[in-house]
Amino acid sequence: MKIVESIHEMRDIAERTRIDGKIIGFVPTMGCLHEGHLSLMRKAREEVDLLIISIFVNPAQFAQGEDYDRYPRDLDEDIRKASEIGADIIFYPGKEKIYPDNYHTVVIVEKITNKLCGVSRPSFFRGVATVVTKLFNIVRPHKAYFGEKDYQQLVVIRKMVKDLNMDIKIIGIPIIRESNGLAMSSRNLYLTDRERASALSLSRSLNRAKEMVDSGERAAERIISEMKSIIESGRFTEIDYIAVCDPEEFEDVDKIKERVLIALAVRIGKTRLIDNCIVEVK
Amino acid sequence: MKIVESIHEMRDIAERTRIDGKIIGFVPTMGCLHEGHLSLMRKAREEVDLLIISIFVNPAQFAQGEDYDRYPRDLDEDIRKASEIGADIIFYPGKEKIYPDNYHTVVIVEKITNKLCGVSRPSFFRGVATVVTKLFNIVRPHKAYFGEKDYQQLVVIRKMVKDLNMDIKIIGIPIIRESNGLAMSSRNLYLTDRERASALSLSRSLNRAKEMVDSGERAAERIISEMKSIIESGRFTEIDYIAVCDPEEFEDVDKIKERVLIALAVRIGKTRLIDNCIVEVK
């Protein structure tokens, strides 16, 4: 496995790989790889010739006061894990290479980024769309893999790729959870033991929502209210949002009639966690 | 020469051409080809294996009330001219293909688009940057050619390409003028004979500005004032802006010390024309 820090070198490798008619798979990450990332990488490894992982903690997707500085970083451990899965390249550019002085271009997916996480993190998705566009242009993947844990992000990237005519297949990979139900996230490292216990209420509330729908409940309001009481029964919790919405445009749904996304963001102490599930109605 | 209307087909041709190791050159246009466009195409023809011209009148770069509907279109004549120069492909997608229902992604180059033409046409450059990104992703050129007549546009595209790490060489081609000095533009077709006569004041004012600098004048204010009086001496003229500025960031220059851009936009009757020149100081 090769570590590539230079944009120029990365691009040359990608160009040569494409001319050779080989398939490039790409897993963009902010590092601190956990089982969620690894499941993306394993899936990609099965499907492509050249597997490229990027590790870049993207300042543009953190707002002032968010956790950019303390976001967990562990390159050695990431290298070990990626190598074990058989990744071919870790692309590891520095901040100055990705955003040099005098950088001022942004990619904005409008409308669907004003919902859910976009409300409390108004510049998050433009930061994501911009850096992913840049990484796509450097790595030139045929296929790119994103986790469904960040469901809105996955939809935003799909929309951007379609709207901007990028010739890239975007593949969503199901959420990986700890055995206790907690969705894998690099930010779980921030949690104290007591916060961790409390954080289990997130997946519990989603499970309860699924049960309710399975038992015939169709009123989003009653589902949200039940989820709310489950989450608020835990300590240190502060709900950012709980939404029952359509999975493409994220418009709130009152009566569940078809496939919906149930998504939430909750602060546990200082840590903001997200989780979601798709619920099908037969 | 082939006319390609399908995005899918255009992309397939581009992909195959790149895999063959051949060089793709691209001249994006809004059609109604004149000698300015043709000079871009001739230059490209010398430099590349596959020469692709696009013809697409981009609604996103026209504001409400601008001339989108009456913008001149003449596909048959365009085909004849492009074929004569030896273009390989005219990519001619429809509006519905480029902006399908539910389209909502934009590319914005900030800061330098708030100057010059960006002041009176605030959404123009985001329309240009967005459509050029889309066309680049479809046509996948190694080299793309833009006229220096739209100098700010050329700089904005260069900036976008650099910022978003697009692996495309942007080539600027000097302004082509009629023998009387009028810069070639599809919009010249709008002019009545009397407006046309009046429009000559644009290049005359730029020539005078050059003369003044050559004779040692360094005060932008005096140059602008002289240009203003030349343009205002013509009939039907209404100045949008006259600027003496640095050619990268478009910051106004008071005392000319190095290379500057002298740029202007003037309405002649209902027709808005632009022109510019670069002035070097020895």
Interface residues (C-beta under 8 A of the other chain):
Chain A: I7 R11 E15 R18 I19 G21 Y103 H104 T105 V106 V107 I108 V109 E110 K111 I112 A129 T130 T133 K134 N137 I138 K159 M160 D163 L164 N165 M166 D167
Chain B: I7 R11 E15 R18 I19 G21 Y103 H104 T105 V106 V107 I108 V109 E110 K111 I112 A129 T130 T133 K134 N137 I138 K159 M160 D163 L164 N165 M166 D167
